Amino acid sequence: MIRVNLAEAKAKLSAYVNRAAEGQTVVICRRNVPVAELRPVTQPTTDRRPVGIDRGLEIPDSFFEPLPSDLVDAREATVGDESGS
């Protein structure tokens, strides 16, 4: 971390921006009191993200089958109670 006063930061701004781009943090002070911080911006990841949380997760075919009618009826009865009718 580098500490510089405002006047020096104004005079050598491009040099401090270059140092920040290299990974350093520059603290800018006014009368030796820190008031701002110049730091590198994190670059977005260019790698493709894997789809899903668990790469080994397998979804059984039964997941895509319709629900049994008794479960559907029970859910519809519960939704009807929540609507206030």
N, CA, C and O atoms as a GROMACS GRO file, in nm:
protein
  340
    1MET      N    1   0.085  -0.118   0.000
    1MET     CA    2   0.000   0.000   0.000
    1MET      C    3   0.090   0.123   0.000
    1MET      O    4   0.187   0.132   0.075
    2ILE      N    5   0.054   0.216  -0.084
    2ILE     CA    6   0.130   0.341  -0.098
    2ILE      C    7   0.042   0.454  -0.046
    2ILE      O    8  -0.077   0.460  -0.078
    3ARG      N    9   0.099   0.544   0.034
    3ARG     CA   10   0.025   0.663   0.083
    3ARG      C   11   0.087   0.786   0.020
    3ARG      O   12   0.208   0.807   0.028
    4VAL      N   13   0.003   0.868  -0.043
    4VAL     CA   14   0.052   0.992  -0.104
    4VAL      C   15  -0.044   1.104  -0.071
    4VAL      O   16  -0.164   1.082  -0.050
    5ASN      N   17   0.008   1.225  -0.066
    5ASN     CA   18  -0.078   1.341  -0.045
    5ASN      C   19  -0.141   1.382  -0.178
    5ASN      O   20  -0.091   1.348  -0.285
    6LEU      N   21  -0.248   1.456  -0.169
    6LEU     CA   22  -0.328   1.493  -0.285
    6LEU      C   23  -0.246   1.565  -0.392
    6LEU      O   24  -0.262   1.535  -0.511
    7ALA      N   25  -0.162   1.656  -0.353
    7ALA     CA   26  -0.083   1.732  -0.452
    7ALA      C   27   0.008   1.639  -0.531
    7ALA      O   28   0.020   1.653  -0.653
    8GLU      N   29   0.070   1.545  -0.464
    8GLU     CA   30   0.157   1.449  -0.533
    8GLU      C   31   0.075   1.357  -0.623
    8GLU      O   32   0.117   1.323  -0.733
    9ALA      N   33  -0.041   1.316  -0.574
    9ALA     CA   34  -0.127   1.229  -0.654
    9ALA      C   35  -0.172   1.299  -0.782
    9ALA      O   36  -0.177   1.238  -0.888
   10LYS      N   37  -0.203   1.428  -0.772
   10LYS     CA   38  -0.243   1.504  -0.892
   10LYS      C   39  -0.126   1.517  -0.990
   10LYS      O   40  -0.145   1.509  -1.111
   11ALA      N   41  -0.008   1.537  -0.937
   11ALA     CA   42   0.109   1.557  -1.023
   11ALA      C   43   0.152   1.427  -1.092
   11ALA      O   44   0.203   1.431  -1.204
   12LYS      N   45   0.132   1.313  -1.027
   12LYS     CA   46   0.180   1.185  -1.080
   12LYS      C   47   0.066   1.083  -1.093
   12LYS      O   48   0.085   0.964  -1.070
   13LEU      N   49  -0.052   1.132  -1.131
   13LEU     CA   50  -0.170   1.045  -1.136
   13LEU      C   51  -0.149   0.923  -1.225
   13LEU      O   52  -0.180   0.811  -1.184
   14SER      N   53  -0.098   0.942  -1.346
   14SER     CA   54  -0.084   0.829  -1.437
   14SER      C   55   0.013   0.724  -1.381
   14SER      O   56  -0.007   0.604  -1.404
   15ALA      N   57   0.116   0.767  -1.310
   15ALA     CA   58   0.209   0.670  -1.250
   15ALA      C   59   0.138   0.590  -1.141
   15ALA      O   60   0.161   0.469  -1.130
   16TYR      N   61   0.053   0.655  -1.061
   16TYR     CA   62  -0.018   0.583  -0.956
   16TYR      C   63  -0.127   0.493  -1.014
   16TYR      O   64  -0.156   0.387  -0.958
   17VAL      N   65  -0.188   0.534  -1.123
   17VAL     CA   66  -0.286   0.448  -1.190
   17VAL      C   67  -0.215   0.322  -1.243
   17VAL      O   68  -0.269   0.212  -1.232
   18ASN      N   69  -0.098   0.338  -1.297
   18ASN     CA   70  -0.022   0.222  -1.345
   18ASN      C   71   0.012   0.128  -1.230
   18ASN      O   72   0.003   0.006  -1.245
   19ARG      N   73   0.049   0.183  -1.116
   19ARG     CA   74   0.082   0.098  -1.000
   19ARG      C   75  -0.042   0.027  -0.949
   19ARG      O   76  -0.035  -0.089  -0.907
   20ALA      N   77  -0.156   0.095  -0.953
   20ALA     CA   78  -0.281   0.030  -0.912
   20ALA      C   79  -0.316  -0.082  -1.010
   20ALA      O   80  -0.362  -0.188  -0.968
   21ALA      N   81  -0.296  -0.058  -1.138
   21ALA     CA   82  -0.324  -0.161  -1.238
   21ALA      C   83  -0.236  -0.284  -1.218
   21ALA      O   84  -0.274  -0.395  -1.255
   22GLU      N   85  -0.118  -0.264  -1.159
   22GLU     CA   86  -0.028  -0.376  -1.130
   22GLU      C   87  -0.068  -0.450  -1.003
   22GLU      O   88  -0.009  -0.554  -0.971
   23GLY      N   89  -0.166  -0.398  -0.931
   23GLY     CA   90  -0.213  -0.469  -0.812
   23GLY      C   91  -0.192  -0.396  -0.681
   23GLY      O   92  -0.236  -0.445  -0.577
   24GLN      N   93  -0.124  -0.283  -0.682
   24GLN     CA   94  -0.100  -0.210  -0.558
   24GLN      C   95  -0.218  -0.120  -0.525
   24GLN      O   96  -0.296  -0.082  -0.613
   25THR      N   97  -0.231  -0.087  -0.398
   25THR     CA   98  -0.334   0.007  -0.353
   25THR      C   99  -0.266   0.138  -0.317
   25THR      O  100  -0.166   0.140  -0.246
   26VAL      N  101  -0.322   0.247  -0.367
   26VAL     CA  102  -0.268   0.381  -0.339
   26VAL      C  103  -0.371   0.456  -0.255
   26VAL      O  104  -0.484   0.477  -0.299
   27VAL      N  105  -0.332   0.496  -0.135
   27VAL     CA  106  -0.420   0.572  -0.047
   27VAL      C  107  -0.385   0.720  -0.066
   27VAL      O  108  -0.270   0.760  -0.049
   28ILE      N  109  -0.485   0.798  -0.101
   28ILE     CA  110  -0.465   0.941  -0.124
   28ILE      C  111  -0.508   1.015   0.002
   28ILE      O  112  -0.618   0.996   0.053
   29CYS      N  113  -0.419   1.101   0.050
   29CYS     CA  114  -0.443   1.171   0.176
   29CYS      C  115  -0.455   1.321   0.153
   29CYS      O  116  -0.397   1.377   0.060
   30ARG      N  117  -0.532   1.384   0.240
   30ARG     CA  118  -0.539   1.530   0.244
   30ARG      C  119  -0.488   1.569   0.382
   30ARG      O  120  -0.547   1.535   0.484
   31ARG      N  121  -0.376   1.641   0.383
   31ARG     CA  122  -0.309   1.678   0.508
   31ARG      C  123  -0.281   1.554   0.594
   31ARG      O  124  -0.303   1.554   0.715
   32ASN      N  125  -0.231   1.449   0.529
   32ASN     CA  126  -0.194   1.322   0.591
   32ASN      C  127  -0.311   1.244   0.650
   32ASN      O  128  -0.291   1.154   0.731
   33VAL      N  129  -0.432   1.278   0.611
   33VAL     CA  130  -0.551   1.204   0.654
   33VAL      C  131  -0.606   1.133   0.531
   33VAL      O  132  -0.640   1.198   0.433
   34PRO      N  133  -0.616   1.000   0.534
   34PRO     CA  134  -0.666   0.927   0.417
   34PRO      C  135  -0.808   0.971   0.380
   34PRO      O  136  -0.897   0.978   0.465
   35VAL      N  137  -0.828   0.999   0.250
   35VAL     CA  138  -0.960   1.041   0.202
   35VAL      C  139  -1.008   0.958   0.083
   35VAL      O  140  -1.128   0.954   0.055
   36ALA      N  141  -0.918   0.892   0.015
   36ALA     CA  142  -0.958   0.812  -0.101
   36ALA      C  143  -0.860   0.698  -0.120
   36ALA      O  144  -0.749   0.697  -0.066
   37GLU      N  145  -0.905   0.602  -0.200
   37GLU     CA  146  -0.821   0.487  -0.226
   37GLU      C  147  -0.826   0.455  -0.375
   37GLU      O  148  -0.934   0.449  -0.435
   38LEU      N  149  -0.712   0.434  -0.434
   38LEU     CA  150  -0.701   0.397  -0.574
   38LEU      C  151  -0.652   0.253  -0.574
   38LEU      O  152  -0.542   0.223  -0.527
   39ARG      N  153  -0.735   0.163  -0.627
   39ARG     CA  154  -0.699   0.021  -0.625
   39ARG      C  155  -0.739  -0.043  -0.756
   39ARG      O  156  -0.820   0.012  -0.830
   40PRO      N  157  -0.684  -0.160  -0.785
   40PRO     CA  158  -0.715  -0.225  -0.912
   40PRO      C  159  -0.860  -0.271  -0.917
   40PRO      O  160  -0.919  -0.308  -0.815
   41VAL      N  161  -0.916  -0.267  -1.035
   41VAL     CA  162  -1.051  -0.317  -1.057
   41VAL      C  163  -1.040  -0.466  -1.089
   41VAL      O  164  -0.958  -0.507  -1.171
   42THR      N  165  -1.122  -0.545  -1.023
   42THR     CA  166  -1.118  -0.688  -1.051
   42THR      C  167  -1.175  -0.713  -1.190
   42THR      O  168  -1.281  -0.661  -1.225
   43GLN      N  169  -1.105  -0.790  -1.267
   43GLN     CA  170  -1.146  -0.820  -1.403
   43GLN      C  171  -1.248  -0.933  -1.402
   43GLN      O  172  -1.236  -1.027  -1.324
   44PRO      N  173  -1.349  -0.924  -1.489
   44PRO     CA  174  -1.448  -1.031  -1.494
   44PRO      C  175  -1.385  -1.162  -1.542
   44PRO      O  176  -1.291  -1.161  -1.621
   45THR      N  177  -1.437  -1.270  -1.493
   45THR     CA  178  -1.387  -1.402  -1.531
   45THR      C  179  -1.425  -1.431  -1.675
   45THR      O  180  -1.539  -1.411  -1.716
   46THR      N  181  -1.330  -1.479  -1.751
   46THR     CA  182  -1.357  -1.513  -1.891
   46THR      C  183  -1.381  -1.662  -1.909
   46THR      O  184  -1.421  -1.706  -2.017
   47ASP      N  185  -1.357  -1.741  -1.803
   47ASP     CA  186  -1.380  -1.885  -1.812
   47ASP      C  187  -1.530  -1.913  -1.811
   47ASP      O  188  -1.606  -1.842  -1.745
   48ARG      N  189  -1.571  -2.013  -1.883
   48ARG     CA  190  -1.712  -2.052  -1.883
   48ARG      C  191  -1.744  -2.116  -1.749
   48ARG      O  192  -1.668  -2.199  -1.698
   49ARG      N  193  -1.858  -2.078  -1.693
   49ARG     CA  194  -1.900  -2.135  -1.567
   49ARG      C  195  -1.971  -2.268  -1.592
   49ARG      O  196  -2.045  -2.281  -1.689
   50PRO      N  197  -1.948  -2.365  -1.504
   50PRO     CA  198  -2.020  -2.491  -1.520
   50PRO      C  199  -2.169  -2.471  -1.490
   50PRO      O  200  -2.205  -2.390  -1.404
   51VAL      N  201  -2.251  -2.544  -1.559
   51VAL     CA  202  -2.395  -2.535  -1.537
   51VAL      C  203  -2.430  -2.620  -1.416
   51VAL      O  204  -2.386  -2.734  -1.404
   52GLY      N  205  -2.510  -2.564  -1.326
   52GLY     CA  206  -2.553  -2.639  -1.209
   52GLY      C  207  -2.455  -2.630  -1.095
   52GLY      O  208  -2.344  -2.580  -1.109
   53ILE      N  209  -2.499  -2.678  -0.981
   53ILE     CA  210  -2.417  -2.670  -0.861
   53ILE      C  211  -2.329  -2.793  -0.847
   53ILE      O  212  -2.211  -2.783  -0.814
   54ASP      N  213  -2.387  -2.910  -0.873
   54ASP     CA  214  -2.315  -3.035  -0.855
   54ASP      C  215  -2.292  -3.098  -0.991
   54ASP      O  216  -2.388  -3.136  -1.059
   55ARG      N  217  -2.170  -3.109  -1.030
   55ARG     CA  218  -2.141  -3.164  -1.163
   55ARG      C  219  -2.181  -3.310  -1.173
   55ARG      O  220  -2.211  -3.358  -1.283
   56GLY      N  221  -2.184  -3.383  -1.061
   56GLY     CA  222  -2.218  -3.525  -1.064
   56GLY      C  223  -2.366  -3.551  -1.042
   56GLY      O  224  -2.407  -3.666  -1.032
   57LEU      N  225  -2.446  -3.446  -1.035
   57LEU     CA  226  -2.588  -3.463  -1.008
   57LEU      C  227  -2.658  -3.525  -1.128
   57LEU      O  228  -2.644  -3.480  -1.242
   58GLU      N  229  -2.733  -3.630  -1.100
   58GLU     CA  230  -2.811  -3.695  -1.205
   58GLU      C  231  -2.958  -3.686  -1.167
   58GLU      O  232  -2.995  -3.720  -1.055
   59ILE      N  233  -3.040  -3.642  -1.259
   59ILE     CA  234  -3.183  -3.629  -1.234
   59ILE      C  235  -3.252  -3.752  -1.291
   59ILE      O  236  -3.238  -3.782  -1.410
   60PRO      N  237  -3.325  -3.825  -1.206
   60PRO     CA  238  -3.392  -3.946  -1.256
   60PRO      C  239  -3.506  -3.910  -1.351
   60PRO      O  240  -3.562  -3.801  -1.343
   61ASP      N  241  -3.539  -4.001  -1.440
   61ASP     CA  242  -3.648  -3.979  -1.535
   61ASP      C  243  -3.780  -3.956  -1.463
   61ASP      O  244  -3.866  -3.885  -1.515
   62SER      N  245  -3.798  -4.014  -1.345
   62SER     CA  246  -3.923  -3.998  -1.271
   62SER      C  247  -3.948  -3.852  -1.231
   62SER      O  248  -4.062  -3.815  -1.202
   63PHE      N  249  -3.844  -3.771  -1.228
   63PHE     CA  250  -3.859  -3.631  -1.194
   63PHE      C  251  -3.951  -3.560  -1.293
   63PHE      O  252  -4.023  -3.468  -1.256
   64PHE      N  253  -3.949  -3.602  -1.418
   64PHE     CA  254  -4.025  -3.536  -1.523
   64PHE      C  255  -4.165  -3.595  -1.541
   64PHE      O  256  -4.242  -3.548  -1.624
   65GLU      N  257  -4.198  -3.698  -1.464
   65GLU     CA  258  -4.331  -3.758  -1.473
   65GLU      C  259  -4.431  -3.671  -1.398
   65GLU      O  260  -4.394  -3.602  -1.303
   66PRO      N  261  -4.559  -3.674  -1.439
   66PRO     CA  262  -4.661  -3.596  -1.368
   66PRO      C  263  -4.675  -3.642  -1.223
   66PRO      O  264  -4.650  -3.758  -1.191
   67LEU      N  265  -4.714  -3.549  -1.137
   67LEU     CA  266  -4.736  -3.583  -0.997
   67LEU      C  267  -4.861  -3.669  -0.984
   67LEU      O  268  -4.952  -3.659  -1.066
   68PRO      N  269  -4.864  -3.754  -0.880
   68PRO     CA  270  -4.986  -3.831  -0.856
   68PRO      C  271  -5.104  -3.737  -0.830
   68PRO      O  272  -5.086  -3.629  -0.774
   69SER      N  273  -5.223  -3.778  -0.872
   69SER     CA  274  -5.340  -3.691  -0.862
   69SER      C  275  -5.374  -3.654  -0.717
   69SER      O  276  -5.424  -3.545  -0.693
   70ASP      N  277  -5.348  -3.743  -0.620
   70ASP     CA  278  -5.378  -3.709  -0.481
   70ASP      C  279  -5.291  -3.593  -0.432
   70ASP      O  280  -5.337  -3.512  -0.352
   71LEU      N  281  -5.165  -3.585  -0.478
   71LEU     CA  282  -5.078  -3.472  -0.441
   71LEU      C  283  -5.126  -3.344  -0.507
   71LEU      O  284  -5.124  -3.237  -0.445
   72VAL      N  285  -5.167  -3.352  -0.632
   72VAL     CA  286  -5.217  -3.234  -0.703
   72VAL      C  287  -5.344  -3.183  -0.637
   72VAL      O  288  -5.360  -3.063  -0.617
   73ASP      N  289  -5.434  -3.274  -0.602
   73ASP     CA  290  -5.559  -3.235  -0.536
   73ASP      C  291  -5.531  -3.171  -0.400
   73ASP      O  292  -5.594  -3.072  -0.364
   74ALA      N  293  -5.437  -3.228  -0.325
   74ALA     CA  294  -5.403  -3.173  -0.193
   74ALA      C  295  -5.344  -3.033  -0.209
   74ALA      O  296  -5.375  -2.944  -0.130
   75ARG      N  297  -5.260  -3.013  -0.308
   75ARG     CA  298  -5.199  -2.881  -0.330
   75ARG      C  299  -5.305  -2.779  -0.372
   75ARG      O  300  -5.305  -2.666  -0.325
   76GLU      N  301  -5.394  -2.819  -0.460
   76GLU     CA  302  -5.501  -2.728  -0.503
   76GLU      C  303  -5.593  -2.690  -0.388
   76GLU      O  304  -5.640  -2.577  -0.381
   77ALA      N  305  -5.617  -2.783  -0.298
   77ALA     CA  306  -5.700  -2.753  -0.181
   77ALA      C  307  -5.628  -2.654  -0.089
   77ALA      O  308  -5.691  -2.565  -0.031
   78THR      N  309  -5.495  -2.669  -0.076
   78THR     CA  310  -5.418  -2.577   0.008
   78THR      C  311  -5.413  -2.438  -0.052
   78THR      O  312  -5.424  -2.339   0.021
   79VAL      N  313  -5.396  -2.429  -0.182
   79VAL     CA  314  -5.392  -2.299  -0.251
   79VAL      C  315  -5.526  -2.230  -0.238
   79VAL      O  316  -5.532  -2.109  -0.219
   80GLY      N  317  -5.634  -2.305  -0.248
   80GLY     CA  318  -5.767  -2.246  -0.233
   80GLY      C  319  -5.789  -2.189  -0.094
   80GLY      O  320  -5.857  -2.087  -0.080
   81ASP      N  321  -5.732  -2.253   0.010
   81ASP     CA  322  -5.743  -2.202   0.147
   81ASP      C  323  -5.664  -2.074   0.166
   81ASP      O  324  -5.705  -1.987   0.243
   82GLU      N  325  -5.549  -2.061   0.097
   82GLU     CA  326  -5.464  -1.943   0.113
   82GLU      C  327  -5.521  -1.820   0.045
   82GLU      O  328  -5.488  -1.708   0.083
   83SER      N  329  -5.608  -1.838  -0.055
   83SER     CA  330  -5.660  -1.723  -0.128
   83SER      C  331  -5.767  -1.648  -0.050
   83SER      O  332  -5.804  -1.537  -0.087
   84GLY      N  333  -5.817  -1.708   0.057
   84GLY     CA  334  -5.915  -1.641   0.140
   84GLY      C  335  -6.058  -1.658   0.090
   84GLY      O  336  -6.147  -1.585   0.132
   85SER      N  337  -6.081  -1.755   0.000
   85SER     CA  338  -6.217  -1.776  -0.049
   85SER      C  339  -6.289  -1.882   0.027
   85SER      O  340  -6.405  -1.911  -0.003
   0.00000   0.00000   0.00000
